[in-house]
Amino acid sequence: MPASPAPLGLVLRADRDAAAAPVRIWGLSPEERLLRALHRAGCEARVLESDEPAATRAATDAIVCRGDVILDERIVNALAEGPDLLVVSDELGPVAARVGAGRVAGAVDVLRGLREPGSLGLPVRRPAETAPAYLAKLRRWEPAYAYPASAERVREVERRTFDASYKGVTDLVTKWVWPRPAAWATRWCAERGITPNAVTIASWVLALAAIALFARGAFGVGLVVAWAMTFLDTVDGKLARVTLTSSRLGDVLDHGLDLLHPPFWYFAWGLGLGLASGPATAIAVAGYLVGRLLEGAFLAAFKIETHSWRPIDALFRTVTARRNPNLILLSVGALGGRPDLGLWLVAGWTLLSLGFHTLRLLQAFVARGRGEAIVAFDEVQREASAG
């Protein structure tokens, strides 16, 4: 059975005060954000001017959105998937609707305040009820929102959309050190039209530069470059999410970089130290590879990531032997004048982390053997909340 065509997307032109400065969220006007969200949902979309009555006689299903509202992309996605409904905010009144062919004019009138919402005869949902609050990819809760496109609320909206772009489970640097400077850098890039892929490519350049510097024994400069790379690695994903420019290519570039560069850093660090560092280098490099295999084995066996099983796994993810915690250990060694000790610290922490993840993998198999379902702890919380 052929898939149903995507609905038409219409953004109602907002009334503008000529004296007011245009509102922009992460470098985009509300209308631009809505058009981008509609296009990403597969819709043919455009702005509907107030003097275009013929455009409302669509011969297909349509999504109609107010152009003076900052609407969560998840609401647009929910409307694109159907069914017909009207989204009403307690603060703003009707903000968006999905309607069938022949009812577009009525939806436009309702969103413009010319008719009562009940005249459409559609189910009514609040923004938070329209889309799931649980973001599976980011493993966090964030209710869907609708904000007025007003200058007074810009920083509030940007703060909320930025916070919603963060993973719920990550390392201690990304979680507690980078958020504020990353928000500033993300805003700077968004306002200048710098794309997430450009930031990711810059991260690749810095990662390669760090390899070269470590191999030459320039540990201090190399660490500065490495930390700059980790910062940009935080910025690119946030920039993609807040500007609605996530792409498959960007995901490949970003995740490919995350996966590939750490063992080359450890190997280059060992080269910079010389032959005496061989055992520590081998443990750090091989331990990284084995650790990734353990994580892959957990995911293949139980269909969830190892750090999502129980709260203790999420807590250990903040310090486990991944790039940023290991970079802290390398930095401690270099600052103390003992870069060799820094590498040994990485090697030792890698072995301890491998022991923890091996134990957790075995415990998961035992638990499943007893008939226990292996599911992510936050999904259990989600189901309990829904119930």
C-alpha positions as CSV (number, residue, x, y, z in Angstrom):
1,M,0.0,0.0,0.0
2,P,1.6,3.3,-1.0
3,A,2.5,5.8,1.7
4,S,0.2,8.8,2.1
5,P,1.6,12.0,0.7
6,A,2.9,14.4,3.3
7,P,0.5,17.2,4.2
8,L,1.0,20.7,2.8
9,G,2.7,23.1,5.3
10,L,1.4,26.6,5.7
11,V,2.9,29.2,8.1
12,L,0.7,32.2,8.7
13,R,2.5,35.5,8.2
14,A,2.8,37.2,11.5
15,D,1.6,40.7,12.0
16,R,4.7,42.9,12.5
17,D,5.2,46.1,14.3
18,A,7.4,48.2,12.0
19,A,9.1,49.8,15.0
20,A,10.0,46.4,16.6
21,A,13.2,44.6,16.0
22,P,12.7,41.2,14.4
23,V,12.8,38.3,16.8
24,R,15.4,35.6,16.0
25,I,16.0,32.3,17.8
26,W,19.4,30.9,17.2
27,G,19.8,33.1,14.2
28,L,16.4,32.1,12.7
29,S,13.1,34.0,12.6
30,P,10.0,32.1,13.9
31,E,8.8,31.7,10.3
32,E,12.1,30.3,9.1
33,R,12.2,27.8,12.0
34,L,8.7,26.6,11.2
35,L,9.5,26.3,7.5
36,R,12.6,24.3,8.3
37,A,10.7,22.0,10.7
38,L,8.0,21.4,8.1
39,H,10.5,20.7,5.3
40,R,12.3,18.2,7.7
41,A,9.0,16.5,8.3
42,G,8.6,16.0,4.5
43,C,6.1,18.7,3.8
44,E,6.1,21.2,1.0
45,A,5.9,24.4,3.0
46,R,5.6,28.1,2.5
47,V,4.5,31.3,4.3
48,L,0.8,32.2,3.7
49,E,0.2,35.9,3.3
50,S,-2.9,37.4,4.8
51,D,-4.2,38.4,1.4
52,E,-4.0,34.9,-0.1
53,P,-7.5,33.4,0.4
54,A,-7.1,31.1,-2.6
55,A,-4.1,29.4,-1.0
56,T,-6.3,28.1,1.8
57,R,-8.4,26.0,-0.5
58,A,-5.9,23.1,-0.5
59,A,-6.8,19.9,-2.1
60,T,-4.8,17.9,0.3
61,D,-4.3,17.6,4.1
62,A,-2.4,20.5,5.6
63,I,-0.5,21.6,8.6
64,V,-1.2,25.2,9.5
65,C,1.0,27.0,12.0
66,R,1.1,30.6,13.4
67,G,4.2,32.5,12.3
68,D,4.3,34.4,15.6
69,V,5.0,31.3,17.7
70,I,8.1,29.3,18.5
71,L,6.9,25.8,18.1
72,D,8.7,22.6,19.2
73,E,9.8,20.6,16.1
74,R,8.3,17.5,17.7
75,I,4.8,19.1,17.5
76,V,5.4,19.6,13.8
77,N,6.5,16.0,13.4
78,A,3.4,14.8,15.3
79,L,1.1,16.8,13.1
80,A,2.8,15.5,10.0
81,E,2.2,11.9,11.1
82,G,-1.5,12.7,11.8
83,P,-4.3,12.5,12.9
84,D,-6.2,15.7,12.4
85,L,-6.1,17.8,15.6
86,L,-5.8,21.4,16.9
87,V,-2.9,22.4,19.2
88,V,-4.0,25.0,21.8
89,S,-1.6,26.7,24.3
90,D,-3.0,28.0,27.6
91,E,-0.9,31.1,27.0
92,L,-1.3,31.7,23.3
93,G,-4.6,30.0,22.3
94,P,-4.7,28.0,19.0
95,V,-1.1,27.7,17.6
96,A,-1.2,24.9,15.0
97,A,-3.6,22.4,13.4
98,R,-3.6,19.5,11.0
99,V,-6.7,19.4,8.9
100,G,-8.1,17.5,5.9
101,A,-8.6,18.9,2.5
102,G,-11.4,21.5,2.4
103,R,-10.9,22.5,6.0
104,V,-7.8,24.6,5.7
105,A,-9.7,27.9,5.4
106,G,-11.4,27.2,8.7
107,A,-8.1,26.3,10.4
108,V,-6.6,29.6,9.1
109,D,-9.5,31.6,10.5
110,V,-9.2,29.8,13.9
111,L,-5.5,30.4,14.2
112,R,-6.1,34.1,13.3
113,G,-8.7,34.4,15.9
114,L,-11.6,34.9,13.5
115,R,-13.5,31.8,14.5
116,E,-13.9,29.8,17.7
117,P,-11.6,26.7,18.1
118,G,-14.6,24.5,18.5
119,S,-15.9,25.3,15.1
120,L,-13.4,22.9,13.5
121,G,-14.7,19.9,15.4
122,L,-11.2,18.6,16.0
123,P,-9.6,17.0,19.1
124,V,-7.7,19.6,21.1
125,R,-4.3,19.0,22.5
126,R,-2.0,21.1,24.6
127,P,1.7,21.4,23.2
128,A,3.0,19.0,25.9
129,E,0.3,16.5,25.1
130,T,0.9,16.5,21.3
131,A,4.3,14.8,21.3
132,P,6.1,12.4,23.7
133,A,8.1,14.1,26.4
134,Y,10.8,11.4,26.3
135,L,13.7,12.0,23.9
136,A,15.0,8.5,23.3
137,K,18.1,9.5,21.3
138,L,19.2,11.9,24.0
139,R,17.9,9.8,26.9
140,R,16.2,12.7,28.6
141,W,12.7,14.2,29.4
142,E,11.7,17.4,27.8
143,P,8.0,18.3,27.3
144,A,7.1,19.8,24.0
145,Y,6.6,23.6,24.1
146,A,5.1,26.6,22.3
147,Y,6.4,30.1,23.1
148,P,5.3,33.5,21.9
149,A,7.8,35.0,19.4
150,S,8.6,38.1,21.6
151,A,11.9,39.8,22.3
152,E,11.3,39.4,26.0
153,R,11.3,35.6,25.7
154,V,14.2,35.1,23.3
155,R,16.8,34.1,26.0
156,E,14.3,31.9,27.8
157,V,13.5,30.0,24.6
158,E,17.1,29.7,23.6
159,R,18.0,28.4,27.0
160,R,15.3,25.8,26.9
161,T,16.1,24.6,23.4
162,F,19.8,24.5,24.2
163,D,19.2,22.5,27.4
164,A,16.9,20.1,25.4
165,S,19.8,19.5,23.0
166,Y,22.0,17.9,25.7
167,K,22.2,14.2,26.3
168,G,20.9,13.1,29.7
169,V,23.8,10.7,30.2
170,T,27.3,11.8,29.3
171,D,30.8,12.5,30.7
172,L,31.5,14.9,33.5
173,V,33.2,17.5,31.3
174,T,30.4,17.7,28.8
175,K,27.8,17.6,31.5
176,W,29.1,20.2,34.0
177,V,32.0,22.2,32.4
178,W,31.0,22.8,28.7
179,P,27.3,23.9,28.9
180,R,27.7,27.6,29.5
181,P,30.6,28.3,27.1
182,A,29.1,25.9,24.6
183,A,25.8,27.9,24.7
184,W,27.7,31.1,23.9
185,A,29.7,29.5,21.1
186,T,26.5,27.9,19.7
187,R,24.8,31.3,19.6
188,W,27.8,32.9,18.0
189,C,27.9,30.3,15.2
190,A,24.1,30.4,14.7
191,E,24.1,34.2,14.3
192,R,26.8,34.0,11.7
193,G,25.4,31.2,9.7
194,I,28.2,28.7,10.5
195,T,27.0,25.2,9.9
196,P,27.3,22.3,12.2
197,N,29.3,20.3,9.6
198,A,31.8,23.2,9.4
199,V,32.3,22.9,13.2
200,T,32.7,19.2,12.9
201,I,35.3,19.5,10.1
202,A,37.2,22.0,12.4
203,S,37.0,19.3,15.1
204,W,38.6,16.8,12.7
205,V,41.4,19.2,11.9
206,L,42.1,19.8,15.6
207,A,41.9,16.0,16.4
208,L,44.6,15.4,13.7
209,A,46.7,18.3,14.9
210,A,46.6,16.9,18.5
211,I,47.9,13.5,17.1
212,A,50.8,15.3,15.4
213,L,51.7,17.3,18.5
214,F,51.5,14.4,20.9
215,A,53.7,12.3,18.7
216,R,56.3,15.1,18.7
217,G,56.2,15.3,22.5
218,A,54.6,18.7,22.5
219,F,52.1,17.6,25.2
220,G,51.2,21.1,26.5
221,V,50.2,22.6,23.2
222,G,48.7,19.3,22.1
223,L,46.4,19.2,25.2
224,V,45.2,22.8,24.4
225,V,44.4,21.7,20.9
226,A,42.8,18.4,22.2
227,W,40.6,20.3,24.7
228,A,39.5,22.7,22.0
229,M,38.5,19.8,19.8
230,T,36.4,18.3,22.6
231,F,34.7,21.7,23.0
232,L,33.8,21.9,19.3
233,D,32.6,18.3,19.5
234,T,30.1,19.5,22.0
235,V,29.1,22.6,20.0
236,D,28.5,20.9,16.6
237,G,25.7,18.6,17.9
238,K,24.0,21.4,19.9
239,L,24.2,23.8,16.9
240,A,22.6,21.1,14.7
241,R,19.7,20.6,17.1
242,V,18.9,24.2,18.0
243,T,19.0,25.3,14.3
244,L,17.1,22.3,13.0
245,T,20.0,21.3,10.7
246,S,20.8,17.8,11.8
247,S,21.7,15.6,8.9
248,R,22.8,12.0,8.2
249,L,26.2,13.3,6.9
250,G,26.6,15.3,10.0
251,D,25.9,12.3,12.2
252,V,28.4,10.2,10.3
253,L,31.1,12.9,10.5
254,D,30.5,13.5,14.2
255,H,30.1,9.9,15.4
256,G,32.9,8.7,13.1
257,L,35.3,11.3,14.8
258,D,34.1,10.3,18.3
259,L,34.8,6.7,17.6
260,L,38.1,6.9,15.7
261,H,40.4,9.5,17.2
262,P,40.9,8.5,20.9
263,P,43.2,5.4,20.4
264,F,45.3,7.5,18.0
265,W,45.7,10.1,20.7
266,Y,46.9,7.5,23.2
267,F,49.3,5.9,20.6
268,A,50.7,9.3,19.6
269,W,51.2,10.2,23.3
270,G,53.2,7.0,23.7
271,L,55.3,7.9,20.6
272,G,56.0,11.2,22.1
273,L,57.3,9.5,25.3
274,G,59.4,6.9,23.6
275,L,59.9,3.2,23.8
276,A,59.6,3.1,27.6
277,S,55.9,3.9,27.3
278,G,55.1,0.8,25.3
279,P,53.2,-1.2,28.0
280,A,51.0,1.8,29.0
281,T,50.4,2.7,25.4
282,A,49.3,-0.9,24.6
283,I,46.9,-1.1,27.5
284,A,45.4,2.3,26.7
285,V,44.9,1.6,23.0
286,A,43.8,-2.0,23.4
287,G,41.7,-1.2,26.4
288,Y,39.8,1.4,24.4
289,L,39.1,-1.1,21.6
290,V,38.0,-3.8,24.1
291,G,35.8,-1.3,25.9
292,R,34.0,-0.4,22.7
293,L,33.5,-4.1,21.9
294,L,32.0,-4.6,25.4
295,E,29.6,-1.7,24.8
296,G,28.7,-3.1,21.4
297,A,28.1,-6.5,22.9
298,F,25.8,-5.1,25.5
299,L,23.9,-3.2,22.8
300,A,23.7,-6.2,20.5
301,A,22.5,-8.5,23.3
302,F,20.0,-6.3,25.0
303,K,19.2,-3.5,22.5
304,I,20.1,-0.8,25.0
305,E,23.4,1.0,25.7
306,T,25.3,-0.3,28.7
307,H,25.2,3.0,30.6
308,S,21.4,3.1,30.3
309,W,20.6,-0.1,32.2
310,R,20.6,1.2,35.8
311,P,21.3,4.5,37.5
312,I,24.7,3.2,38.6
313,D,25.6,2.7,34.9
314,A,24.6,6.3,34.0
315,L,26.7,7.5,37.0
316,F,29.7,5.5,35.9
317,R,29.3,7.0,32.4
318,T,30.4,10.4,33.7
319,V,33.8,9.1,34.6
320,T,34.4,5.9,32.6
321,A,37.5,5.6,30.5
322,R,36.3,7.6,27.5
323,R,38.0,10.5,25.9
324,N,37.2,13.4,28.2
325,P,37.9,11.6,31.6
326,N,41.1,10.2,30.1
327,L,42.1,13.6,28.8
328,I,41.8,14.9,32.4
329,L,44.3,12.2,33.5
330,L,46.7,13.1,30.7
331,S,46.4,16.8,31.6
332,V,47.2,16.0,35.3
333,G,50.3,14.1,34.3
334,A,51.5,16.8,31.9
335,L,50.9,19.6,34.4
336,G,52.8,17.7,37.0
337,G,55.7,17.3,34.6
338,R,55.1,13.6,34.3
339,P,53.3,12.9,31.0
340,D,54.4,9.3,31.4
341,L,52.5,9.1,34.6
342,G,49.4,10.6,32.8
343,L,49.5,7.7,30.3
344,W,49.8,5.1,33.1
345,L,46.8,6.7,34.8
346,V,44.8,6.3,31.6
347,A,46.0,2.7,31.3
348,G,45.1,1.9,34.9
349,W,41.7,3.6,34.8
350,T,41.0,1.8,31.5
351,L,41.6,-1.6,33.1
352,L,39.3,-0.7,36.0
353,S,36.6,0.5,33.6
354,L,36.9,-2.7,31.6
355,G,36.4,-4.6,34.8
356,F,33.2,-2.7,35.6
357,H,31.7,-3.1,32.2
358,T,32.6,-6.8,32.0
359,L,30.9,-7.3,35.3
360,R,27.8,-5.4,34.2
361,L,27.6,-7.4,31.0
362,L,27.7,-10.7,32.9
363,Q,25.2,-9.5,35.5
364,A,22.8,-8.5,32.6
365,F,23.1,-12.0,31.1
366,V,22.4,-13.6,34.6
367,A,19.4,-11.2,35.1
368,R,18.0,-12.2,31.8
369,G,18.5,-15.8,32.6
370,R,16.3,-15.3,35.7
371,G,13.6,-13.9,33.5
372,E,14.3,-10.3,34.2
373,A,13.7,-7.8,31.3
374,I,16.8,-5.8,30.5
375,V,15.4,-2.3,29.8
376,A,16.8,1.2,30.3
377,F,16.0,2.6,33.7
378,D,14.6,5.9,32.3
379,E,12.2,4.0,30.1
380,V,10.9,2.2,33.2
381,Q,10.4,5.6,34.7
382,R,8.7,6.8,31.5
383,E,6.3,3.9,31.5
384,A,5.5,4.4,35.2
385,S,4.8,8.1,34.6
386,A,2.6,7.3,31.6
387,G,0.7,4.7,33.7
